[in-house]
Amino acid sequence: MTLVSRHEVTVEWGDCDPAGIVYYPSYFRWCDQASHRLLAAAGVGHNDTRDGWKEGTPLVAAECSFKRASQPGEKLLVESRVSRFGRSSFTISHVFRDASGQIAAEGTETRIWAEKEGDARSLKAVPIPVEVRKRLVG
């Protein structure tokens, strides 16, 4: 059983392009927000910047397929879960559904568990801690 995070997004005027449909970067922003909500729901501390960023979950790949247009005022339910674990990477899958349950979009984010000691060039993937895996499985 995998931990699932759900929350609602209201499509705002500023999320849309001149045609009045959701501008594609909005979905990527919502996927990022949903990933952070999933990690928070699992009680996984990540991307802490209080003492300078040393460990976290940087994004290494993202994709989204758009099934139908969404427009201002529409409410979308975002459902997110970890769909794949690797040694140091994991993929979070996101499904966006409208009020009728129809899929508006589906996206994935691949993130790594990483550490750094210095500038961005020192970033390196490290094994995902066992406790983190357990919490994300639910």
N, CA, C and O atoms as a MOPAC input file, in Angstrom:
PM7 MOZYME 1SCF
protein

 N      0.85400 1    -1.18600 1     0.00000 1
 C      0.00000 1     0.00000 1     0.00000 1
 C      0.89100 1     1.23600 1     0.00000 1
 O      1.75400 1     1.38600 1     0.86600 1
 N      0.68800 1     2.09400 1    -0.94100 1
 C      1.47900 1     3.31000 1    -1.05900 1
 C      0.70800 1     4.49200 1    -0.49100 1
 O     -0.50600 1     4.59900 1    -0.66500 1
 N      1.42600 1     5.37800 1     0.19100 1
 C      0.82600 1     6.60400 1     0.70800 1
 C      0.32400 1     7.44500 1    -0.45900 1
 O      1.03300 1     7.62600 1    -1.44900 1
 N     -0.89800 1     7.95800 1    -0.34200 1
 C     -1.49000 1     8.80600 1    -1.37200 1
 C     -1.81900 1    10.15900 1    -0.75000 1
 O     -2.37800 1    10.23800 1     0.34300 1
 N     -1.46400 1    11.21100 1    -1.46100 1
 C     -1.79700 1    12.56800 1    -1.03400 1
 C     -2.80600 1    13.13800 1    -2.02400 1
 O     -2.63300 1    13.01400 1    -3.23700 1
 N     -3.85500 1    13.75800 1    -1.50700 1
 C     -4.87700 1    14.36900 1    -2.37400 1
 C     -5.12100 1    15.80500 1    -1.92100 1
 O     -5.18400 1    16.09500 1    -0.72600 1
 N     -5.25400 1    16.69000 1    -2.89300 1
 C     -5.67500 1    18.05300 1    -2.57400 1
 C     -6.31900 1    18.65700 1    -3.81400 1
 O     -6.14500 1    18.15900 1    -4.92600 1
 N     -7.05800 1    19.72800 1    -3.60500 1
 C     -7.78900 1    20.37100 1    -4.69100 1
 C     -7.06200 1    21.62900 1    -5.15500 1
 O     -6.51600 1    22.38300 1    -4.34900 1
 N     -7.06700 1    21.83500 1    -6.44900 1
 C     -6.50700 1    23.03700 1    -7.06800 1
 C     -7.64900 1    23.74500 1    -7.78400 1
 O     -8.39800 1    23.11600 1    -8.53200 1
 N     -7.78600 1    25.03300 1    -7.56300 1
 C     -8.74700 1    25.82100 1    -8.33600 1
 C     -7.98300 1    26.52200 1    -9.44600 1
 O     -7.00900 1    27.22800 1    -9.18400 1
 N     -8.41600 1    26.33100 1   -10.67000 1
 C     -7.77900 1    26.98100 1   -11.81200 1
 C     -8.13000 1    28.46500 1   -11.76800 1
 O     -9.30100 1    28.84100 1   -11.82600 1
 N     -7.11500 1    29.29000 1   -11.66600 1
 C     -7.29300 1    30.73800 1   -11.60400 1
 C     -7.01500 1    31.36100 1   -12.96900 1
 O     -6.39900 1    30.73400 1   -13.83100 1
 N     -7.46800 1    32.58600 1   -13.15700 1
 C     -7.25500 1    33.30500 1   -14.41900 1
 C     -5.76800 1    33.34700 1   -14.77400 1
 O     -5.40800 1    33.15100 1   -15.93500 1
 N     -4.90800 1    33.59800 1   -13.79600 1
 C     -3.47000 1    33.69700 1   -14.03300 1
 C     -2.80500 1    32.37800 1   -14.36600 1
 O     -1.64500 1    32.37100 1   -14.77900 1
 N     -3.50500 1    31.24400 1   -14.20000 1
 C     -2.97300 1    29.92900 1   -14.56000 1
 C     -3.16400 1    29.62900 1   -16.03800 1
 O     -2.67300 1    28.61800 1   -16.54000 1
 N     -3.88300 1    30.51200 1   -16.73800 1
 C     -4.30900 1    30.22500 1   -18.10700 1
 C     -3.58500 1    31.08900 1   -19.14100 1
 O     -3.04600 1    32.15100 1   -18.83000 1
 N     -3.59400 1    30.59900 1   -20.37100 1
 C     -3.00800 1    31.33700 1   -21.49100 1
 C     -4.08700 1    32.21500 1   -22.13400 1
 O     -5.22900 1    32.20100 1   -21.67700 1
 N     -3.75400 1    32.98200 1   -23.18900 1
 C     -4.75400 1    33.86100 1   -23.81400 1
 C     -5.98400 1    33.12600 1   -24.36300 1
 O     -7.03100 1    33.74300 1   -24.55600 1
 N     -5.86600 1    31.81300 1   -24.61600 1
 C     -7.01500 1    31.05200 1   -25.11600 1
 C     -7.98200 1    30.67900 1   -23.98300 1
 O     -9.06100 1    30.14400 1   -24.23500 1
 N     -7.58300 1    30.96700 1   -22.71900 1
 C     -8.45400 1    30.66400 1   -21.59600 1
 C     -8.33400 1    29.23000 1   -21.10100 1
 O     -9.20000 1    28.75600 1   -20.36600 1
 N     -7.25800 1    28.52500 1   -21.49700 1
 C     -7.02600 1    27.17600 1   -20.99900 1
 C     -5.74400 1    27.17400 1   -20.17100 1
 O     -4.89300 1    28.05100 1   -20.32300 1
 N     -5.61900 1    26.18600 1   -19.29900 1
 C     -4.45400 1    26.12900 1   -18.41600 1
 C     -3.17800 1    26.11400 1   -19.24200 1
 O     -2.99400 1    25.27700 1   -20.12600 1
 N     -2.30700 1    27.05600 1   -18.93300 1
 C     -0.99400 1    27.15500 1   -19.55200 1
 C     -0.13500 1    26.03900 1   -18.96400 1
 O     -0.07800 1    25.88500 1   -17.74400 1
 N      0.53000 1    25.26200 1   -19.81000 1
 C      1.18500 1    24.03900 1   -19.35800 1
 C      2.13200 1    24.19400 1   -18.16400 1
 O      2.18200 1    23.27600 1   -17.34600 1
 N      2.89500 1    25.30000 1   -18.00200 1
 C      3.74900 1    25.37600 1   -16.81100 1
 C      2.97500 1    25.34200 1   -15.49400 1
 O      3.53700 1    24.99400 1   -14.45500 1
 N      1.69800 1    25.69900 1   -15.52900 1
 C      0.89600 1    25.64500 1   -14.30000 1
 C      0.82000 1    24.21800 1   -13.77700 1
 O      0.88400 1    23.99400 1   -12.56800 1
 N      0.68400 1    23.24500 1   -14.68700 1
 C      0.64500 1    21.85000 1   -14.24900 1
 C      1.95900 1    21.44400 1   -13.57700 1
 O      1.94200 1    20.72400 1   -12.57800 1
 N      3.08800 1    21.89400 1   -14.11000 1
 C      4.36900 1    21.55600 1   -13.50100 1
 C      4.50200 1    22.19200 1   -12.10800 1
 O      5.06400 1    21.58200 1   -11.19900 1
 N      3.99300 1    23.40000 1   -11.94600 1
 C      3.99800 1    24.05000 1   -10.62600 1
 C      3.12700 1    23.25900 1    -9.65700 1
 O      3.51000 1    23.04100 1    -8.50700 1
 N      1.94200 1    22.82500 1   -10.12600 1
 C      1.05100 1    22.04900 1    -9.27000 1
 C      1.65900 1    20.68700 1    -8.93000 1
 O      1.47600 1    20.19700 1    -7.81600 1
 N      2.38100 1    20.06900 1    -9.87000 1
 C      3.05100 1    18.79400 1    -9.57800 1
 C      4.10100 1    18.99800 1    -8.49000 1
 O      4.20500 1    18.19000 1    -7.56600 1
 N      4.87100 1    20.06700 1    -8.59600 1
 C      5.89200 1    20.35400 1    -7.59400 1
 C      5.24900 1    20.54900 1    -6.22600 1
 O      5.72400 1    19.99900 1    -5.23200 1
 N      4.18000 1    21.32300 1    -6.17100 1
 C      3.47800 1    21.53900 1    -4.90200 1
 C      2.95800 1    20.21800 1    -4.34600 1
 O      3.05400 1    19.96200 1    -3.14500 1
 N      2.40800 1    19.38200 1    -5.22500 1
 C      1.85100 1    18.10200 1    -4.78600 1
 C      2.94600 1    17.17300 1    -4.25500 1
 O      2.71500 1    16.43000 1    -3.30100 1
 N      4.12200 1    17.20800 1    -4.85900 1
 C      5.23800 1    16.38500 1    -4.36200 1
 C      5.61900 1    16.81000 1    -2.94900 1
 O      5.83400 1    15.96800 1    -2.07700 1
 N      5.69900 1    18.10200 1    -2.72900 1
 C      6.05000 1    18.59200 1    -1.39500 1
 C      4.96600 1    18.26000 1    -0.38100 1
 O      5.27600 1    17.98000 1     0.77700 1
 N      3.70800 1    18.28600 1    -0.78900 1
 C      2.61100 1    17.89500 1     0.10600 1
 C      2.70700 1    16.40900 1     0.45400 1
 O      2.47900 1    16.02200 1     1.60000 1
 N      3.04500 1    15.57700 1    -0.53400 1
 C      3.18500 1    14.14400 1    -0.29400 1
 C      4.30400 1    13.87600 1     0.70800 1
 O      4.12700 1    13.10600 1     1.65100 1
 N      5.44500 1    14.50600 1     0.50300 1
 C      6.56300 1    14.32000 1     1.42800 1
 C      6.19500 1    14.81100 1     2.83500 1
 O      6.55000 1    14.17200 1     3.82500 1
 N      5.49400 1    15.92900 1     2.92400 1
 C      5.06000 1    16.44500 1     4.22800 1
 C      4.07600 1    15.48000 1     4.88900 1
 O      4.15200 1    15.24800 1     6.09600 1
 N      3.15200 1    14.91600 1     4.10400 1
 C      2.17800 1    13.96100 1     4.64900 1
 C      2.87600 1    12.71900 1     5.19700 1
 O      2.39200 1    12.08700 1     6.13600 1
 N      4.02100 1    12.37500 1     4.60200 1
 C      4.80000 1    11.22100 1     5.06200 1
 C      5.68300 1    11.58100 1     6.25100 1
 O      6.31500 1    10.70900 1     6.84800 1
 N      5.72500 1    12.86900 1     6.59300 1
 C      6.58200 1    13.30600 1     7.69000 1
 C      8.05100 1    13.27500 1     7.32100 1
 O      8.92000 1    13.11400 1     8.17800 1
 N      8.31500 1    13.43200 1     6.03600 1
 C      9.69300 1    13.39000 1     5.54400 1
 C     10.23200 1    14.81000 1     5.47100 1
 O      9.73700 1    15.62800 1     4.69500 1
 N     11.24300 1    15.10200 1     6.27700 1
 C     11.90000 1    16.40300 1     6.21200 1
 C     12.78500 1    16.44200 1     4.97700 1
 O     13.56100 1    15.51600 1     4.74300 1
 N     12.67800 1    17.48500 1     4.19700 1
 C     13.46200 1    17.59700 1     2.96400 1
 C     13.62300 1    19.07300 1     2.61000 1
 O     12.81300 1    19.91400 1     2.99900 1
 N     14.66200 1    19.36000 1     1.88200 1
 C     14.89000 1    20.70900 1     1.37700 1
 C     14.88900 1    21.77300 1     2.47100 1
 O     14.41400 1    22.88700 1     2.25200 1
 N     15.41600 1    21.43700 1     3.63800 1
 C     15.50700 1    22.38500 1     4.75000 1
 C     16.61900 1    23.38800 1     4.46100 1
 O     17.76200 1    22.99500 1     4.22700 1
 N     16.29900 1    24.65500 1     4.47700 1
 C     17.28800 1    25.68300 1     4.14300 1
 C     17.68300 1    26.54900 1     5.33900 1
 O     18.38300 1    27.54700 1     5.16400 1
 N     17.25800 1    26.19600 1     6.52600 1
 C     17.57500 1    27.02300 1     7.70000 1
 C     19.08300 1    27.17900 1     7.90900 1
 O     19.55200 1    28.26700 1     8.24300 1
 N     19.83100 1    26.11500 1     7.71800 1
 C     21.28300 1    26.16800 1     7.89500 1
 C     22.00300 1    25.99400 1     6.56200 1
 O     23.14000 1    25.52200 1     6.52400 1
 N     21.35800 1    26.36700 1     5.49200 1
 C     21.92300 1    26.13500 1     4.16500 1
 C     21.52200 1    24.74400 1     3.70100 1
 O     21.53200 1    23.79300 1     4.48200 1
 N     21.17600 1    24.63500 1     2.45000 1
 C     20.67600 1    23.36700 1     1.91400 1
 C     21.80600 1    22.33800 1     1.86800 1
 O     22.84200 1    22.57100 1     1.24500 1
 N     21.59700 1    21.19500 1     2.53300 1
 C     22.61500 1    20.14800 1     2.58000 1
 C     22.08800 1    18.81700 1     2.06500 1
 O     22.85100 1    17.99900 1     1.55300 1
 N     20.76500 1    18.59600 1     2.20200 1
 C     20.16900 1    17.32200 1     1.81200 1
 C     18.75300 1    17.60100 1     1.32900 1
 O     18.05900 1    18.44800 1     1.89200 1
 N     18.32100 1    16.89000 1     0.28500 1
 C     16.97300 1    17.11000 1    -0.20100 1
 C     16.62500 1    16.25200 1    -1.38600 1
 O     17.24400 1    15.21900 1    -1.63700 1
 N     15.60800 1    16.70500 1    -2.11800 1
 C     15.02900 1    15.90400 1    -3.19700 1
 C     14.96600 1    16.70300 1    -4.49700 1
 O     13.87200 1    17.04100 1    -4.94900 1
 N     16.11300 1    17.01500 1    -5.11000 1
 C     16.05400 1    17.78700 1    -6.35100 1
 C     15.36700 1    17.01600 1    -7.48100 1
 O     15.42800 1    15.78900 1    -7.56000 1
 N     14.73100 1    17.76800 1    -8.32400 1
 C     14.04100 1    17.23400 1    -9.49500 1
 C     15.05200 1    16.96900 1   -10.60000 1
 O     15.86900 1    17.83400 1   -10.91500 1
 N     15.00200 1    15.76200 1   -11.20000 1
 C     15.91000 1    15.44400 1   -12.30500 1
 C     15.16700 1    15.18600 1   -13.62000 1
 O     15.78100 1    15.19600 1   -14.68700 1
 N     13.85500 1    14.95700 1   -13.55400 1
 C     13.05900 1    14.76900 1   -14.78300 1
 C     11.59300 1    15.03500 1   -14.46200 1
 O     11.12500 1    14.75700 1   -13.35700 1
 N     10.87700 1    15.57600 1   -15.44100 1
 C      9.43900 1    15.82300 1   -15.27700 1
 C      8.75500 1    15.69400 1   -16.62700 1
 O      9.31300 1    16.05400 1   -17.66400 1
 N      7.55100 1    15.18000 1   -16.59300 1
 C      6.74900 1    15.14300 1   -17.81900 1
 C      5.28200 1    15.20400 1   -17.45400 1
 O      4.88900 1    14.87800 1   -16.33400 1
 N      4.48200 1    15.62500 1   -18.41300 1
 C      3.05100 1    15.73600 1   -18.19100 1
 C      2.33700 1    15.52300 1   -19.51800 1
 O      2.74800 1    16.04900 1   -20.55200 1
 N      1.27100 1    14.74900 1   -19.47300 1
 C      0.44000 1    14.59100 1   -20.67200 1
 C     -0.92300 1    15.20500 1   -20.36300 1
 O     -1.48700 1    15.01700 1   -19.28500 1
 N     -1.41900 1    15.93100 1   -21.32700 1
 C     -2.65300 1    16.69200 1   -21.15400 1
 C     -3.77800 1    15.97400 1   -21.88400 1
 O     -3.71000 1    15.76400 1   -23.09500 1
 N     -4.79700 1    15.60400 1   -21.15000 1
 C     -5.89900 1    14.80100 1   -21.69200 1
 C     -7.06000 1    15.65500 1   -22.19500 1
 O     -7.74800 1    15.29600 1   -23.15000 1
 N     -7.26100 1    16.79200 1   -21.53200 1
 C     -8.31600 1    17.71100 1   -21.97200 1
 C     -8.04900 1    19.08200 1   -21.37100 1
 O     -7.35100 1    19.19600 1   -20.36300 1
 N     -8.59300 1    20.10800 1   -21.97700 1
 C     -8.37500 1    21.48300 1   -21.52400 1
 C     -9.12200 1    21.75400 1   -20.22900 1
 O    -10.24200 1    21.28300 1   -20.03100 1
 N     -8.48600 1    22.51900 1   -19.35200 1
 C     -9.13200 1    22.99800 1   -18.13100 1
 C     -9.16800 1    24.51700 1   -18.20500 1
 O     -8.33800 1    25.12900 1   -18.87700 1
 N    -10.13400 1    25.12900 1   -17.51400 1
 C    -10.34700 1    26.56700 1   -17.65200 1
 C    -10.59100 1    27.22900 1   -16.30600 1
 O    -10.81400 1    26.54400 1   -15.30800 1
 N    -10.54900 1    28.56200 1   -16.26900 1
 C    -10.71700 1    29.28600 1   -14.99900 1
 C    -11.99600 1    28.89200 1   -14.26600 1
 O    -13.05200 1    28.69900 1   -14.86700 1
 N    -11.85900 1    28.78000 1   -12.93800 1
 C    -12.98800 1    28.43600 1   -12.08800 1
 C    -13.13000 1    26.94500 1   -11.85100 1
 O    -13.80700 1    26.52300 1   -10.91300 1
 N    -12.50100 1    26.15400 1   -12.68700 1
 C    -12.59300 1    24.70000 1   -12.55100 1
 C    -11.77400 1    24.22600 1   -11.35100 1
 O    -10.70200 1    24.75800 1   -11.06300 1
 N    -12.29500 1    23.22600 1   -10.66500 1
 C    -11.57800 1    22.62300 1    -9.54600 1
 C    -11.05100 1    21.27000 1    -9.99700 1
 O    -11.77800 1    20.46400 1   -10.57800 1
 N     -9.76100 1    21.03600 1    -9.71700 1
 C     -9.12900 1    19.77200 1   -10.07600 1
 C     -8.63800 1    19.08400 1    -8.80500 1
 O     -8.03700 1    19.71700 1    -7.93700 1
 N     -8.89700 1    17.80000 1    -8.70800 1
 C     -8.37500 1    17.00600 1    -7.59900 1
 C     -7.04400 1    16.41800 1    -8.05200 1
 O     -6.97100 1    15.74300 1    -9.07900 1
 N     -5.99100 1    16.67900 1    -7.27900 1
 C     -4.66100 1    16.16500 1    -7.58700 1
 C     -4.38800 1    14.99100 1    -6.64500 1
 O     -4.45700 1    15.12900 1    -5.42300 1
 N     -4.07800 1    13.84300 1    -7.23300 1
 C     -3.76000 1    12.64800 1    -6.45300 1
 C     -2.32200 1    12.27000 1    -6.76300 1
 O     -1.96000 1    12.10700 1    -7.92800 1
 N     -1.49600 1    12.12800 1    -5.72400 1
 C     -0.06600 1    11.88200 1    -5.90000 1
 C      0.38400 1    10.69500 1    -5.06200 1
 O     -0.08800 1    10.48200 1    -3.94500 1
 N      1.32400 1     9.91900 1    -5.63600 1
 C      1.90500 1     8.77000 1    -4.92700 1
 C      3.25400 1     8.42500 1    -5.53700 1
 O      3.51900 1     8.74700 1    -6.69500 1
 N      4.10000 1     7.77500 1    -4.76300 1
 C      5.35600 1     7.27600 1    -5.30600 1
 C      5.03000 1     6.03800 1    -6.12700 1
 O      4.43200 1     5.08900 1    -5.61900 1
 N      5.42300 1     6.04900 1    -7.39600 1
 C      5.13300 1     4.92000 1    -8.28400 1
 C      6.36300 1     4.06300 1    -8.55700 1
 O      6.24700 1     2.96800 1    -9.10700 1
 N      7.55300 1     4.56100 1    -8.17200 1
 C      8.77600 1     3.78500 1    -8.40300 1
 C      9.86100 1     4.25000 1    -7.45200 1
 O     10.04400 1     5.44600 1    -7.22400 1
 N     10.57600 1     3.28100 1    -6.90300 1
 C     11.76400 1     3.56000 1    -6.10000 1
 C     12.96900 1     2.96000 1    -6.79400 1
 O     12.91800 1     1.83000 1    -7.28100 1
 N     14.05000 1     3.71500 1    -6.83700 1
 C     15.35200 1     3.19700 1    -7.23300 1
 C     16.24600 1     3.24300 1    -6.00800 1
 O     15.75100 1     3.40700 1    -4.89200 1
 N     17.54400 1     3.10100 1    -6.18900 1
 C     18.48100 1     3.16800 1    -5.06800 1
 C     18.50000 1     4.56600 1    -4.46200 1
 O     18.39300 1     4.73100 1    -3.24700 1
 N     18.64100 1     5.57900 1    -5.33300 1
 C     18.70900 1     6.96100 1    -4.85900 1
 C     17.66200 1     7.85600 1    -5.52200 1
 O     17.61000 1     9.05600 1    -5.25400 1
 N     16.84100 1     7.28300 1    -6.37100 1
 C     15.80900 1     8.06800 1    -7.05200 1
 C     14.43000 1     7.47700 1    -6.78900 1
 O     14.28700 1     6.31300 1    -6.41700 1
 N     13.42400 1     8.31600 1    -6.99300 1
 C     12.05100 1     7.85400 1    -6.89100 1
 C     11.19400 1     8.69600 1    -7.82000 1
 O     11.50700 1     9.85500 1    -8.09400 1
 N     10.11000 1     8.10000 1    -8.30000 1
 C      9.19300 1     8.78400 1    -9.20300 1
 C      7.85900 1     8.97000 1    -8.51000 1
 O      7.29700 1     8.03500 1    -7.93800 1
 N      7.36400 1    10.19300 1    -8.57000 1
 C      6.04400 1    10.51200 1    -8.02600 1
 C      5.10600 1    10.71900 1    -9.20900 1
 O      5.39100 1    11.50300 1   -10.11400 1
 N      3.98200 1    10.00400 1    -9.18800 1
 C      2.96500 1    10.13400 1   -10.23400 1
 C      1.82800 1    11.00500 1    -9.72500 1
 O      1.40100 1    10.89500 1    -8.57600 1
 N      1.34700 1    11.87700 1   -10.61100 1
 C      0.26800 1    12.81300 1   -10.27500 1
 C     -0.86200 1    12.64100 1   -11.29100 1
 O     -0.61500 1    12.56700 1   -12.49500 1
 N     -2.08300 1    12.57800 1   -10.80700 1
 C     -3.26200 1    12.52100 1   -11.67400 1
 C     -4.15600 1    13.69000 1   -11.29700 1
 O     -4.45200 1    13.90600 1   -10.12200 1
 N     -4.58700 1    14.45100 1   -12.31400 1
 C     -5.47900 1    15.59700 1   -12.13700 1
 C     -6.85300 1    15.20900 1   -12.67200 1
 O     -6.99300 1    14.88800 1   -13.85300 1
 N     -7.87300 1    15.23700 1   -11.80100 1
 C     -9.23500 1    14.87100 1   -12.21200 1
 C    -10.18200 1    16.05100 1   -12.01700 1
 O    -10.03800 1    16.83100 1   -11.07600 1
 N    -11.15600 1    16.16800 1   -12.92400 1
 C    -12.17100 1    17.20900 1   -12.77200 1
 C    -13.27600 1    16.70100 1   -11.84700 1
 O    -13.18200 1    15.59500 1   -11.31600 1
 N    -14.31700 1    17.50300 1   -11.65500 1
 C    -15.40500 1    17.16800 1   -10.72200 1
 C    -16.12800 1    15.87600 1   -11.10100 1
 O    -16.68600 1    15.20200 1   -10.23500 1
 N    -16.12200 1    15.52600 1   -12.39100 1
 C    -16.79400 1    14.29500 1   -12.83300 1
 C    -15.88800 1    13.06900 1   -12.70000 1
 O    -16.33200 1    11.94000 1   -12.90800 1
 N    -14.62100 1    13.29400 1   -12.35300 1
 C    -13.66900 1    12.18800 1   -12.24200 1
 C    -12.84600 1    11.96600 1   -13.49600 1
 O    -11.94900 1    11.12400 1   -13.52200 1
 N    -13.16200 1    12.73800 1   -14.55100 1
 C    -12.41500 1    12.60300 1   -15.80500 1
 C    -10.98900 1    13.12600 1   -15.61200 1
 O    -10.77300 1    14.13400 1   -14.93900 1
 N    -10.02600 1    12.43000 1   -16.20900 1
 C     -8.62500 1    12.84400 1   -16.09600 1
 C     -8.36300 1    14.02000 1   -17.02800 1
 O     -8.61600 1    13.94600 1   -18.23100 1
 N     -7.85500 1    15.10000 1   -16.45500 1
 C     -7.48600 1    16.29200 1   -17.22400 1
 C     -6.01200 1    16.23100 1   -17.62500 1
 O     -5.63800 1    16.67500 1   -18.71000 1
 N     -5.17400 1    15.67400 1   -16.73700 1
 C     -3.73800 1    15.57600 1   -17.02200 1
 C     -3.12000 1    14.52300 1   -16.10800 1
 O     -3.65500 1    14.20100 1   -15.04700 1
 N     -1.98200 1    13.99800 1   -16.54600 1
 C     -1.19700 1    13.07000 1   -15.74500 1
 C      0.26500 1    13.47800 1   -15.85600 1
 O      0.75700 1    13.76600 1   -16.94700 1
 N      0.94700 1    13.50000 1   -14.73200 1
 C      2.34400 1    13.90200 1   -14.74900 1
 C      3.19800 1    13.02500 1   -13.85400 1
 O      2.69200 1    12.33000 1   -12.97400 1
 N      4.50400 1    13.06900 1   -14.09300 1
 C      5.45200 1    12.38500 1   -13.22100 1
 C      6.63000 1    13.30200 1   -12.95000 1
 O      7.00100 1    14.13800 1   -13.77300 1
 N      7.19900 1    13.12100 1   -11.78400 1
 C      8.43500 1    13.79000 1   -11.40500 1
 C      9.39700 1    12.72300 1   -10.90600 1
 O      9.02800 1    11.89700 1   -10.07100 1
 N     10.61300 1    12.73200 1   -11.40300 1
 C     11.65000 1    11.87000 1   -10.86400 1
 C     12.57200 1    12.75600 1   -10.04600 1
 O     13.09000 1    13.76200 1   -10.53000 1
 N     12.76500 1    12.36300 1    -8.80900 1
 C     13.59400 1    13.11600 1    -7.87400 1
 C     14.67500 1    12.19900 1    -7.34000 1
 O     14.52600 1    10.97700 1    -7.34100 1
 N     15.75700 1    12.79100 1    -6.88600 1
 C     16.81000 1    12.01600 1    -6.25200 1
 C     16.94100 1    12.44700 1    -4.79900 1
 O     16.62400 1    13.58200 1    -4.44500 1
 N     17.41300 1    11.52900 1    -3.96300 1
 C     17.79700 1    11.88900 1    -2.60700 1
 C     19.23900 1    12.33100 1    -2.74900 1
 O     20.07800 1    11.56500 1    -3.22200 1
 N     19.53400 1    13.53700 1    -2.35200 1
 C     20.85600 1    14.08600 1    -2.63100 1
 C     21.41700 1    14.85400 1    -1.44800 1
 O     20.69100 1    15.33100 1    -0.57500 1
 N     22.72900 1    14.95400 1    -1.45600 1
 C     23.46000 1    15.75000 1    -0.47000 1
 C     24.41800 1    16.66100 1    -1.22000 1
 O     24.80300 1    16.38000 1    -2.35500 1
 N     24.79400 1    17.74900 1    -0.57600 1
 C     25.84600 1    18.60100 1    -1.12400 1
 C     26.62200 1    19.23300 1     0.01600 1
 O     26.09000 1    19.48600 1     1.09700 1
 N     27.87800 1    19.47700 1    -0.25500 1
 C     28.76200 1    20.12600 1     0.72100 1
 C     29.48200 1    21.24100 1    -0.01100 1
 O     30.63900 1    21.07800 1    -0.40100 1
 N     28.83500 1    22.34200 1    -0.20000 1
 C     29.42400 1    23.44500 1    -0.93800 1
 C     28.46000 1    23.93700 1    -1.98800 1
 O     27.25900 1    24.04600 1    -1.73900 1
 N     28.98900 1    24.23800 1    -3.18000 1
 C     28.13800 1    24.76800 1    -4.24700 1
 C     27.37800 1    23.64700 1    -4.95600 1
 O     27.50500 1    22.47500 1    -4.60200 1
 N     26.59900 1    24.01800 1    -5.94600 1
 C     25.74500 1    23.06300 1    -6.64900 1
 C     26.53100 1    21.93800 1    -7.31000 1
 O     25.99000 1    20.84800 1    -7.50100 1
 N     27.78400 1    22.17000 1    -7.66200 1
 C     28.58200 1    21.12600 1    -8.31400 1
 C     28.93300 1    19.98000 1    -7.37600 1
 O     29.33100 1    18.90700 1    -7.83100 1
 N     28.79000 1    20.19600 1    -6.07000 1
 C     29.08700 1    19.13100 1    -5.11100 1
 C     27.88400 1    18.20700 1    -4.88600 1
 O     27.98600 1    17.22600 1    -4.15100 1
 N     26.75500 1    18.51700 1    -5.51300 1
 C     25.54200 1    17.71900 1    -5.35700 1
 C     25.79300 1    16.28900 1    -5.82400 1
 O     26.33700 1    16.06400 1    -6.90400 1
 N     25.38700 1    15.31900 1    -4.99200 1
 C     25.52200 1    13.92300 1    -5.39300 1
 C     24.34000 1    13.12200 1    -4.86500 1
 O     23.83000 1    13.37500 1    -3.77400 1
 N     23.91900 1    12.15200 1    -5.66700 1
 C     22.83600 1    11.26000 1    -5.26700 1
 C     23.36300 1    10.28600 1    -4.22700 1
 O     24.47800 1     9.77700 1    -4.34300 1
 N     22.54600 1    10.03200 1    -3.20500 1
 C     22.88800 1     9.07000 1    -2.15100 1
 C     21.68400 1     8.14800 1    -1.96400 1
 O     20.56700 1     8.50300 1    -2.34200 1
 N     21.90300 1     6.96400 1    -1.38100 1
 C     20.77000 1     6.05000 1    -1.18700 1
 C     19.64200 1     6.69200 1    -0.36900 1
 O     19.88800 1     7.42800 1     0.58700 1
 N     18.41300 1     6.39800 1    -0.76600 1
 C     17.24200 1     6.88900 1    -0.03100 1
 C     17.23600 1     6.19200 1     1.33000 1
 O     17.30800 1     4.96500 1     1.38700 1
 N     17.15200 1     6.94600 1     2.42100 1
 C     17.11900 1     6.31700 1     3.74200 1
 C     15.94500 1     5.34100 1     3.87800 1
 O     14.85000 1     5.59600 1     3.37700 1
 N     16.19000 1     4.22400 1     4.56000 1
 C     15.17000 1     3.19500 1     4.75400 1
 C     13.91100 1     3.78400 1     5.39000 1
 O     12.79900 1     3.44200 1     4.98600 1
 N     14.07200 1     4.66200 1     6.37300 1
 C     12.92600 1     5.26900 1     7.04700 1
 C     12.07600 1     6.09600 1     6.07700 1
 O     10.84900 1     6.09700 1     6.17500 1
 N     12.71900 1     6.79400 1     5.15000 1
 C     11.99500 1     7.58800 1     4.15000 1
 C     11.17500 1     6.66100 1     3.25100 1
 O     10.00500 1     6.93400 1     2.98200 1
 N     11.77200 1     5.58900 1     2.79500 1
 C     11.04300 1     4.61300 1     1.96900 1
 C      9.80700 1     4.09400 1     2.70400 1
 O      8.71600 1     4.03500 1     2.13800 1
 N      9.99000 1     3.72000 1     3.96300 1
 C      8.88100 1     3.18200 1     4.76600 1
 C      7.75400 1     4.20100 1     4.87800 1
 O      6.58200 1     3.85400 1     4.73000 1
 N      8.10000 1     5.44500 1     5.13600 1
 C      7.06500 1     6.47800 1     5.30600 1
 C      6.31800 1     6.74500 1     4.00200 1
 O      5.11000 1     6.98200 1     4.02700 1
 N      7.00200 1     6.71400 1     2.87800 1
 C      6.34200 1     6.97700 1     1.59000 1
 C      5.49600 1     5.79800 1     1.11800 1
 O      4.57700 1     5.97000 1     0.31700 1
 N      5.80600 1     4.60800 1     1.61400 1
 C      4.98500 1     3.45400 1     1.27700 1
 C      3.68500 1     3.50200 1     2.06900 1
 O      2.65100 1     3.02300 1     1.60300 1
 N      3.73800 1     4.08300 1     3.27100 1
 C      2.51900 1     4.26500 1     4.05500 1
 C      2.27700 1     3.16200 1     5.02700 1
 O      1.28400 1     3.18700 1     5.75400 1

